[in-house]
Amino acid sequence: MKNILLGVTGGIAAYKSANIVSMLKKKGYNVKVIMSENATKIITPLTLETLSKERVYVDMWDKTPHFEVEHISLAEWADVVLIAPATYNIVGKVANGIADDMLSTVISATTKPVFFALAMNVNMYNNPILKENINKLKKYGYRFIDSDEGFLACNVNAKGRLKDEKEIVKIIEDYLQEEELDRILAGKTVLITAGRTEEAIDPVRYISNRSSGQMGYSLAIAARKLGAEVILVSGPTELSQPEGLKKFIKVRSAQEMYEATIKEFSQVDIAIACAAVADYKPKNYSTEKIKKKDGDMTIVLDRNPDILFEMGKLKDKQFLVGFAAETENIIENAIGKLKRKNLDMIVANNASNMQKTTNQIRIIKSENSIKEIPEKEKSQLAFDILKEIEL
């Protein structure tokens, strides 16, 4: 398991370092801690020693017997260095080449990735000197976990609060996982559809579904991490656009998604239809808002183009993946869709998992090739799905 060196400085958020150590240990990481002298006045070294099961380092001139230059051995031991909280002071010292205690000396000696999780008073946070130091360190490859807005020790609600410990741990974990990945999709182009579609009834109303787009966006992020160039065709979602995409195409209706997807399909190596596309649309669109009247109203529906079916007909060299969100007979319905639409693989799941951050899936390549994946975060499932693609 990877080695994480945690640096704790003398900000009031130092007490949260105990939670960070605990979370990292529960995930199986090896954790060692270096504290600044000021940090020991907020949380004791004994607390972090108990949680990490390792000696905590504070003093460069500790008389405890040892036979190695500790600031060098710690710098080499770590796979990643996390400074949490990272104060105005530690950022300034590192940016200006000052190494006057154990922590700043180890940071100056390490060649491993260093993450600063910022936490400080809002006026310090907004100080242009801090911004200049951060920009300087970024040029040398140092990484920063920005602070959140919240209630600060100085009794104001403002920017400067240490990011939630769970989020900090996730950022470190994601980085380490990405470093371990084989770039199995390097040189490949992947087309992914995501989100829902909306079929307009009038300028106000539309027909849609509950898809959040999380699975499709997770696939786009994972494919990029695995080395692919990614084209993401997205219906409406509340999600932020993933970074590093080759192309991001926003659409609203099924017809728009069909046109964008078919246009891109010929140039890709892999296509993954993850979007929840409306099967039907209103036959007649009203350009004015439909007024409420006595009695019932009937909306006549027309069939939308079947995007996945059309890709199956056009398929040449592409590896084509579909999704089947079902409420009953999940495997049977998914296998039928696999055959009917000329797919290479289909991911089957229960439709009740829409909008959840987790899912339990079955990856199906044929009646005799069904792999069940237990419930996981969708961000993790994305890698499981992509690793099953055969090129």
C-alpha positions as CSV (number, residue, x, y, z in Angstrom):
1,M,0.0,0.0,0.0
2,K,1.1,3.6,-0.7
3,N,2.9,5.7,1.9
4,I,1.4,9.1,2.8
5,L,3.4,11.7,4.8
6,L,1.1,14.2,6.5
7,G,2.4,17.6,7.5
8,V,0.4,19.4,10.2
9,T,1.0,23.1,10.7
10,G,-0.2,25.5,13.4
11,G,-3.5,26.6,12.1
12,I,-6.6,26.1,14.3
13,A,-7.8,23.4,11.8
14,A,-4.8,21.2,13.0
15,Y,-7.3,19.3,15.1
16,K,-8.9,17.9,11.9
17,S,-5.6,16.2,11.1
18,A,-6.6,13.4,13.4
19,N,-9.6,12.6,11.3
20,I,-7.5,12.6,8.1
21,V,-5.0,10.2,9.6
22,S,-7.9,7.9,10.8
23,M,-9.5,7.9,7.3
24,L,-6.3,7.1,5.5
25,K,-5.4,4.3,7.9
26,K,-8.9,2.7,7.5
27,K,-8.3,2.7,3.7
28,G,-5.1,0.8,4.3
29,Y,-2.5,3.5,3.6
30,N,0.8,3.8,5.6
31,V,0.8,7.2,7.3
32,K,3.6,9.1,9.0
33,V,3.2,12.5,10.5
34,I,5.4,15.6,10.8
35,M,4.2,18.4,13.0
36,S,5.3,22.0,13.3
37,E,6.1,23.2,16.8
38,N,3.0,25.4,16.7
39,A,0.8,22.5,15.7
40,T,1.7,20.6,18.9
41,K,0.0,23.4,20.8
42,I,-3.3,22.6,19.1
43,I,-3.3,18.8,19.0
44,T,-0.8,16.5,20.8
45,P,1.7,14.3,18.9
46,L,0.4,11.4,21.1
47,T,-3.0,11.6,19.4
48,L,-1.6,11.3,16.0
49,E,0.9,8.6,17.0
50,T,-2.0,6.6,18.4
51,L,-4.0,6.9,15.2
52,S,-1.1,6.4,12.8
53,K,0.7,3.7,14.8
54,E,3.9,5.5,13.9
55,R,6.3,7.9,15.7
56,V,5.4,11.6,15.1
57,Y,8.2,13.9,14.0
58,V,8.6,17.4,15.3
59,D,12.1,18.4,16.2
60,M,15.1,18.3,13.7
61,W,17.3,17.7,16.7
62,D,15.4,15.0,18.5
63,K,17.8,13.0,20.7
64,T,15.9,9.7,20.1
65,P,18.5,7.3,18.7
66,H,18.4,6.8,15.0
67,F,20.9,5.9,12.3
68,E,19.7,7.8,9.2
69,V,19.2,11.4,8.2
70,E,15.5,11.6,9.0
71,H,14.4,14.5,6.9
72,I,15.9,12.7,3.9
73,S,14.6,9.3,4.7
74,L,11.1,10.6,5.3
75,A,11.2,12.6,2.0
76,E,12.2,9.4,0.2
77,W,9.7,7.1,2.1
78,A,6.6,9.1,1.0
79,D,4.7,8.4,-2.2
80,V,2.8,11.7,-1.6
81,V,3.1,14.5,0.9
82,L,0.0,16.2,2.2
83,I,0.1,19.4,4.2
84,A,-3.2,19.8,6.1
85,P,-3.8,22.3,7.3
86,A,-1.4,24.4,5.1
87,T,-1.1,27.9,6.6
88,Y,0.0,31.2,5.1
89,N,3.3,30.7,6.8
90,I,4.2,27.2,5.4
91,V,3.2,28.3,1.9
92,G,5.4,31.4,2.2
93,K,8.4,29.5,3.6
94,V,8.4,26.8,0.9
95,A,7.8,29.4,-1.9
96,N,10.9,31.3,-0.7
97,G,13.2,28.4,-0.1
98,I,13.1,28.6,3.7
99,A,13.7,25.3,5.5
100,D,14.1,26.1,9.2
101,D,12.2,23.2,10.9
102,M,11.5,19.5,10.3
103,L,8.5,20.0,8.1
104,S,9.8,22.7,5.8
105,T,13.1,20.8,5.5
106,V,11.3,17.6,4.4
107,I,9.2,19.4,1.9
108,S,12.3,21.0,0.4
109,A,14.0,17.6,0.2
110,T,11.3,15.6,-1.3
111,T,10.9,14.9,-5.0
112,K,7.4,13.4,-4.5
113,P,4.1,15.2,-5.1
114,V,3.2,17.7,-2.5
115,F,-0.4,18.8,-1.8
116,F,-1.2,21.9,0.3
117,A,-4.7,21.9,1.8
118,L,-5.1,25.6,2.5
119,A,-6.7,26.9,5.8
120,M,-6.3,30.4,7.2
121,N,-8.0,33.7,8.0
122,V,-9.9,35.2,5.1
123,N,-7.6,38.3,5.0
124,M,-4.6,36.1,4.8
125,Y,-6.3,34.0,2.1
126,N,-7.0,37.2,0.0
127,N,-3.5,38.6,0.6
128,P,-1.9,39.0,-2.9
129,I,1.4,37.8,-1.4
130,L,-0.2,34.4,-0.8
131,K,-1.6,34.3,-4.4
132,E,1.9,35.1,-5.7
133,N,3.4,32.4,-3.7
134,I,0.8,29.8,-4.7
135,N,1.3,30.7,-8.4
136,K,5.1,30.4,-8.0
137,L,4.8,27.0,-6.4
138,K,2.3,25.7,-9.0
139,K,5.0,26.4,-11.6
140,Y,7.3,24.0,-9.8
141,G,4.6,21.3,-9.7
142,Y,3.2,21.8,-6.2
143,R,-0.5,21.1,-5.9
144,F,-3.2,22.9,-3.9
145,I,-6.4,21.9,-2.3
146,D,-8.4,25.1,-2.1
147,S,-10.2,26.0,1.1
148,D,-13.9,26.3,1.4
149,E,-16.2,29.0,2.6
150,G,-17.5,28.6,6.1
151,F,-17.5,29.8,9.7
152,L,-13.9,30.6,10.6
153,A,-12.2,30.8,14.0
154,C,-12.2,34.6,13.6
155,N,-16.0,34.5,13.8
156,V,-16.8,35.3,10.2
157,N,-18.3,33.3,7.4
158,A,-15.8,33.5,4.6
159,K,-13.2,31.7,2.5
160,G,-10.4,30.0,4.3
161,R,-12.0,27.0,6.0
162,L,-10.1,23.7,5.5
163,K,-11.8,21.5,2.9
164,D,-13.8,18.7,4.4
165,E,-11.6,15.9,5.5
166,K,-13.4,13.3,3.3
167,E,-12.9,15.4,0.3
168,I,-9.2,15.9,1.0
169,V,-8.7,12.1,1.4
170,K,-10.6,11.5,-1.8
171,I,-8.4,13.9,-3.7
172,I,-5.3,12.1,-2.5
173,E,-6.8,8.7,-3.1
174,D,-7.9,9.7,-6.7
175,Y,-4.3,10.9,-7.4
176,L,-2.7,7.7,-6.2
177,Q,-5.2,5.6,-8.1
178,E,-4.6,7.6,-11.3
179,E,-0.8,7.1,-10.9
180,E,-1.3,3.3,-10.7
181,L,-3.5,3.1,-13.8
182,D,-2.3,1.4,-16.9
183,R,-3.1,3.7,-19.7
184,I,-5.0,1.0,-21.5
185,L,-6.9,3.3,-23.8
186,A,-3.9,5.4,-24.9
187,G,-4.3,6.4,-28.6
188,K,-8.0,5.5,-28.6
189,T,-11.0,7.9,-29.1
190,V,-14.1,7.2,-27.0
191,L,-17.5,8.6,-27.7
192,I,-19.9,8.7,-24.6
193,T,-23.5,9.9,-24.3
194,A,-24.6,10.9,-20.9
195,G,-27.5,12.5,-19.0
196,R,-31.2,12.6,-19.9
197,T,-33.0,14.2,-22.9
198,E,-35.9,16.6,-22.7
199,E,-38.8,16.5,-25.2
200,A,-40.6,19.8,-25.3
201,I,-44.4,20.0,-25.1
202,D,-44.5,23.8,-25.1
203,P,-42.0,26.6,-24.1
204,V,-42.5,25.6,-20.4
205,R,-43.1,21.9,-20.2
206,Y,-41.2,18.8,-21.3
207,I,-41.1,15.0,-21.0
208,S,-37.9,13.6,-19.4
209,N,-36.6,11.1,-16.9
210,R,-34.6,11.0,-13.6
211,S,-31.2,10.3,-15.0
212,S,-28.5,12.4,-13.3
213,G,-25.7,11.8,-15.8
214,Q,-23.3,10.7,-13.1
215,M,-22.4,7.3,-14.7
216,G,-21.8,8.8,-18.1
217,Y,-19.6,11.6,-16.7
218,S,-17.7,9.1,-14.5
219,L,-17.0,7.1,-17.7
220,A,-15.7,10.2,-19.4
221,I,-13.4,11.1,-16.5
222,A,-12.2,7.5,-16.2
223,A,-11.6,7.1,-20.0
224,R,-9.5,10.2,-20.0
225,K,-7.4,8.9,-17.0
226,L,-6.9,5.7,-18.9
227,G,-5.3,7.6,-21.8
228,A,-8.2,8.1,-24.2
229,E,-9.4,11.1,-26.1
230,V,-13.0,11.6,-25.0
231,I,-16.0,13.1,-26.9
232,L,-18.8,13.6,-24.5
233,V,-22.3,14.2,-25.8
234,S,-24.4,15.4,-22.8
235,G,-28.1,16.0,-22.3
236,P,-29.1,18.3,-19.4
237,T,-27.4,17.6,-16.1
238,E,-26.4,19.5,-12.9
239,L,-22.8,18.3,-13.3
240,S,-19.7,20.3,-14.1
241,Q,-18.0,19.6,-17.4
242,P,-15.2,17.1,-17.0
243,E,-11.7,18.5,-17.6
244,G,-9.5,17.4,-20.5
245,L,-12.1,16.3,-23.0
246,K,-11.4,16.3,-26.7
247,K,-14.9,17.6,-27.3
248,F,-17.9,18.4,-25.1
249,I,-21.3,18.7,-27.0
250,K,-24.3,19.9,-25.1
251,V,-27.7,18.8,-26.4
252,R,-31.3,18.8,-25.1
253,S,-33.6,16.6,-27.2
254,A,-33.2,13.0,-28.4
255,Q,-33.0,14.3,-32.0
256,E,-30.2,16.6,-31.1
257,M,-28.3,13.8,-29.3
258,Y,-28.9,11.5,-32.3
259,E,-27.5,14.0,-34.8
260,A,-24.4,14.8,-32.7
261,T,-23.7,11.2,-31.9
262,I,-24.0,9.9,-35.4
263,K,-21.8,12.7,-36.7
264,E,-19.0,11.7,-34.3
265,F,-19.4,7.9,-34.5
266,S,-17.3,7.2,-37.6
267,Q,-14.1,8.7,-36.1
268,V,-14.1,6.8,-32.8
269,D,-12.8,3.4,-31.6
270,I,-15.2,2.9,-28.7
271,A,-18.8,4.2,-28.3
272,I,-20.7,4.0,-25.0
273,A,-24.4,4.9,-25.0
274,C,-25.0,5.7,-21.3
275,A,-27.6,8.5,-21.8
276,A,-31.2,7.9,-20.8
277,V,-32.8,8.9,-24.1
278,A,-36.5,9.5,-24.3
279,D,-38.1,6.9,-26.6
280,Y,-41.0,9.3,-27.5
281,K,-41.6,13.0,-28.1
282,P,-44.8,15.0,-28.4
283,K,-46.1,14.8,-32.0
284,N,-47.1,18.5,-31.9
285,Y,-45.1,21.2,-30.2
286,S,-47.1,24.3,-29.0
287,T,-45.2,27.6,-29.5
288,E,-47.3,29.1,-26.8
289,K,-47.8,27.8,-23.2
290,I,-50.8,25.5,-23.2
291,K,-53.5,26.9,-21.0
292,K,-55.4,24.8,-18.5
293,K,-58.9,23.8,-19.6
294,D,-61.8,21.8,-18.2
295,G,-61.5,18.1,-18.8
296,D,-58.5,15.9,-19.8
297,M,-55.7,16.7,-22.2
298,T,-54.3,14.2,-24.6
299,I,-50.7,14.3,-25.9
300,V,-50.0,12.2,-28.9
301,L,-46.4,10.9,-29.0
302,D,-44.1,10.1,-31.9
303,R,-41.2,7.7,-31.7
304,N,-37.7,9.2,-31.4
305,P,-34.7,7.8,-33.4
306,D,-33.1,4.8,-31.6
307,I,-29.5,6.1,-31.3
308,L,-28.0,2.9,-30.1
309,F,-29.7,0.8,-32.8
310,E,-28.4,3.1,-35.5
311,M,-24.9,2.9,-34.2
312,G,-25.2,-0.9,-34.2
313,K,-26.1,-0.7,-37.9
314,L,-23.2,1.6,-38.7
315,K,-20.7,-0.2,-36.6
316,D,-17.4,-1.0,-38.4
317,K,-14.3,-1.1,-36.2
318,Q,-16.0,0.3,-33.1
319,F,-16.5,-1.5,-29.9
320,L,-20.1,-0.6,-29.0
321,V,-21.4,-0.6,-25.4
322,G,-25.0,-0.1,-24.3
323,F,-26.8,0.3,-21.0
324,A,-30.0,-1.4,-19.9
325,A,-31.7,0.3,-16.9
326,E,-34.6,-2.1,-16.1
327,T,-37.2,-2.6,-13.4
328,E,-37.8,-6.3,-14.0
329,N,-36.1,-9.3,-15.8
330,I,-32.9,-7.3,-15.9
331,I,-30.6,-9.9,-17.4
332,E,-33.1,-11.2,-19.9
333,N,-34.0,-7.8,-21.1
334,A,-30.4,-6.8,-21.3
335,I,-29.4,-9.8,-23.4
336,G,-32.2,-9.2,-25.8
337,K,-31.0,-5.6,-26.2
338,L,-27.4,-6.8,-26.7
339,K,-28.5,-9.0,-29.6
340,R,-31.1,-6.7,-31.1
341,K,-28.9,-3.7,-31.3
342,N,-25.6,-5.5,-32.4
343,L,-23.7,-4.5,-29.3
344,D,-20.4,-5.9,-28.1
345,M,-21.2,-5.4,-24.5
346,I,-24.1,-4.1,-22.3
347,V,-24.2,-2.9,-18.7
348,A,-27.3,-3.9,-16.9
349,N,-28.6,-2.4,-13.7
350,N,-31.8,-1.6,-11.8
351,A,-33.4,1.6,-12.9
352,S,-34.0,2.5,-9.2
353,N,-30.3,3.5,-9.0
354,M,-30.9,6.6,-11.1
355,Q,-29.7,9.7,-9.2
356,K,-27.8,7.6,-6.7
357,T,-24.0,8.0,-6.4
358,T,-23.6,4.2,-6.2
359,N,-24.8,1.3,-8.4
360,Q,-24.6,-2.5,-8.7
361,I,-24.2,-3.7,-12.3
362,R,-23.8,-6.7,-14.5
363,I,-21.5,-6.6,-17.5
364,I,-22.8,-8.8,-20.2
365,K,-21.0,-9.8,-23.4
366,S,-23.1,-12.9,-24.2
367,E,-25.5,-15.3,-22.5
368,N,-22.4,-17.1,-21.3
369,S,-20.4,-14.1,-20.3
370,I,-22.0,-12.2,-17.4
371,K,-19.9,-10.5,-14.8
372,E,-21.5,-9.2,-11.7
373,I,-20.0,-6.1,-10.0
374,P,-21.1,-5.4,-6.4
375,E,-22.3,-2.0,-5.3
376,K,-19.7,0.7,-5.7
377,E,-19.4,4.4,-6.3
378,K,-20.1,5.1,-9.9
379,S,-16.7,6.7,-10.3
380,Q,-15.2,3.3,-9.4
381,L,-17.6,1.3,-11.6
382,A,-16.5,3.4,-14.6
383,F,-13.1,1.7,-14.4
384,D,-14.6,-1.7,-14.1
385,I,-16.6,-1.1,-17.2
386,L,-13.8,0.3,-19.3
387,K,-11.4,-2.5,-18.4
388,E,-13.9,-5.0,-19.9
389,I,-13.7,-3.4,-23.3
390,E,-11.8,-5.7,-25.8
391,L,-9.9,-3.9,-28.6
